[in-house]
């Protein structure tokens, strides 16, 4: 699988394009302020983006959704529990002194056991609330295999965890999502967070100071 990640100011949020190396079909995860650069990357490399997938709806993860939707004409996916956050993006942006255009309507809401295909790969969403009500982990792997790439939004970071002091956040719920959902993927699974460097489930299980009670 081809993975391109970029992060730009002011939020330094990781946006991802994942592509099938055989068919060149792709998905775009969390279009933010890097949207034009990642769309240019996709065009240069002959990638056909089929889906826009949101891990959650905080403004740093959705500022580029409108531009991506206009450019690509593909469906936007979100967990329904984050719709109230998504729809308030312009107002939330104003609180940070950032202009955020009203985001386009959501086309598809994640559902249990859903499979989203691109080329020879599959994305499977798992509900991981706590940082916000509608956070999801996107498990990605070859069709028919146990995917080992996890795109977790702001649920888990290298050496840290997502904040829970924003509307809809809850610390105990977040810890349950990490322990019951993310840890279940196994120590070898690669974690691609919404901010900062990649890590693994095993590394975070052993060394993350916020997770030691669950080790």
DABEL-V51718 format. One record per backbone hydrogen bond with DSSP energy under -1.0 kcal/mol. CO is the residue of the C=O (numbers start at 0). NH is the residue of the N-H. E is the energy in kcal/mol with one decimal. If there is no record, write none. Layout:
CO NH E
CO NH E
This chain:
1 18 -2.5
3 16 -2.5
5 14 -2.8
7 11 -2.1
14 5 -2.0
15 28 -3.0
16 3 -2.5
17 26 -2.2
18 1 -2.8
19 23 -2.2
23 47 -2.6
24 19 -3.0
25 49 -3.4
26 17 -2.2
27 52 -2.7
28 15 -2.0
30 63 -1.9
31 34 -1.7
33 37 -2.3
34 38 -2.6
35 39 -2.0
36 40 -2.0
37 41 -2.3
38 42 -2.2
39 43 -2.7
40 44 -1.7
41 46 -2.9
42 45 -1.3
47 25 -2.4
50 27 -2.4
51 76 -2.6
52 29 -2.2
54 135 -2.1
57 60 -2.2
58 61 -1.5
58 62 -1.3
61 64 -1.8
63 67 -2.4
64 68 -3.0
65 69 -2.3
66 70 -2.2
67 71 -2.3
68 72 -2.5
74 51 -2.5
75 106 -1.6
75 107 -2.2
76 53 -1.5
77 109 -1.4
78 81 -2.0
79 82 -1.9
81 85 -2.4
82 86 -2.7
85 88 -1.5
87 91 -2.6
88 92 -2.8
89 93 -1.8
90 94 -1.2
92 97 -3.0
93 96 -1.1
107 77 -1.6
110 113 -1.7
115 122 -2.5
117 120 -2.1
119 142 -2.8
120 117 -2.2
121 140 -1.8
122 115 -2.6
123 138 -2.7
125 136 -2.8
129 169 -2.9
131 129 -1.3
131 134 -1.1
134 127 -3.0
136 125 -2.4
137 150 -2.4
138 123 -2.6
139 148 -1.5
140 121 -2.8
141 144 -2.4
144 146 -1.0
147 189 -3.3
148 139 -2.8
149 191 -3.4
150 137 -2.4
151 154 -1.7
152 193 -3.1
154 161 -1.8
156 159 -1.2
159 156 -2.2
165 168 -2.7
169 173 -2.3
170 174 -2.5
171 175 -2.0
172 176 -2.2
173 177 -2.3
174 178 -2.6
175 179 -3.1
176 180 -1.8
176 181 -1.9
177 182 -2.5
181 184 -1.8
182 185 -1.6
185 188 -1.4
186 201 -2.2
188 200 -2.2
189 149 -3.1
190 198 -2.1
191 151 -1.1
193 13 -3.3
198 190 -2.7
199 203 -2.1
200 204 -2.7
201 205 -2.0
202 206 -2.5
203 207 -1.6
207 210 -1.7
210 213 -2.2
211 214 -1.2
